[in-house]
Amino acid sequence: MGPVSSRLPVFPWDRLDPYKAEAAAHPDGIVDLSVGTPVDPVPELIRRALADAADSPGYPTVWGTPALRDALTGWAERRLGARDLAHGNVLPVVGSKELVAWLPTQLGLGPGDKVAYPRLAYPTYEVGARLAGAEPVVYDEPTELDPAGVKLLWLNSPSNPTGRVLTADELRRAVAWAREHGILVFSDECYLELGWEAEPVSVLHPDVCGGSYEGIVAVHSLSKRSNLAGYRAAFLAGDAAVLGELLTIRKHGGMMVAAPVQAATVAALGDSAHVAEQRERYARRRAALRTAFEGAGFRIEHSEASLYLWATRDEPCWDTVADLAKRGILVAPGDFYGAAGERFVRIAFTATDERVAAAVARLAEG
């Protein structure tokens, strides 16, 4: 048997290291617009909840506390328009990347099975398929896929990296097609609360799922909405049978969200004021960066939601990365997300106001 890592592509971010070093050598320092990691403070009420739960000597449960499950179902009903969710319809997970990477394995997929995901996509969808030994398959339109062998269909709206938002009708068609062919749908909705020029809709909304959660699961994260990437706080909502199977497997695997993080999640989902405040920060940064990059000759496509601008100068993406690195600005090359992104870069607006202003000034210098 060869090493499992031999199934996987080169870790993409390692390829960016030389450009990061060049950008860091800028006299005024690097402006890192690449990874998209939150930089603003964790809201006080969340830190307080975490600290208050710090005396947690016992093991937490994989399913989470009843208070956590109440918070998950309540938020999904309030924010997503989901109806009649019970505790069996939710499951906390240790960050959404862990879930994406290991889901095909936990579903029992393997050789002969296919995992489908958008042509431009978060690279961990492919990684998850390869870890399980399944076949990764890309699509432009999910309903045009050959359904033979497809066991898992990933939807992603708002999209990472493009920021594209699928309409309720597009989601409804995809769900109906998947149900017709007995294909499980997982909808990555981690950027749903960050719509700018469109209002993202959840796959759990009755207009999409018809009031039934059969065969569909939504993935949500607190990393971006609440600045909790360091907490690894995420959850699933949807088909109780699917989540019940995952719960059983994850119990055996010890995949438990830490007790203080569970308490912090309850606090985060119970408060909307900090989400609105963070949205305002991102809206300012987005507007400033969009104006600056367009003024520097970039064309922005999609980007109607999420934390990124999907931009091009109609040149190879690594040429763009190299040129910006000389100005001390680091962005992500579009081919990290698939060959279709080879002439684009992804620009995160998660830097501080001061760093965003620095990027704007450097772009204006030409």
Buried (B, 14 or more C-beta within 10 A) or exposed (E): EEEEEEEEEEEEEEBBEEBBEBBEEBEEEBBBBBBBBBBBEBBEBBEEBBEEBEEEEEEBBBBBBEEBBBBBBBBBBEBBBBEEBEBBBBBBBBBBBBBBBBBBBBBEBEEEBBBBBBEBBBBBBBBBBBBBBBBBBBBEEBBEBEBEBBBBBBBBBBBBBBBBBBBBEBBBBBBBBBBEBEBBBBBBBBBBBBBBEBEBBBBBBEEBBEEEBBBBBBBBBBBBBBBBBEBBBBBBBBBBEBBBBBBEBBEEEEBBBBBBBBBBBBBBBBBBEBBEEBBEBBEEBBEBBBEBBBEBEBEBBBBBBBBBBBBBBEEBBBEBBBEBBEBBBBBBBBBBBBEBBBBBBBBBBBBEEEBBBBBBEBBEEE
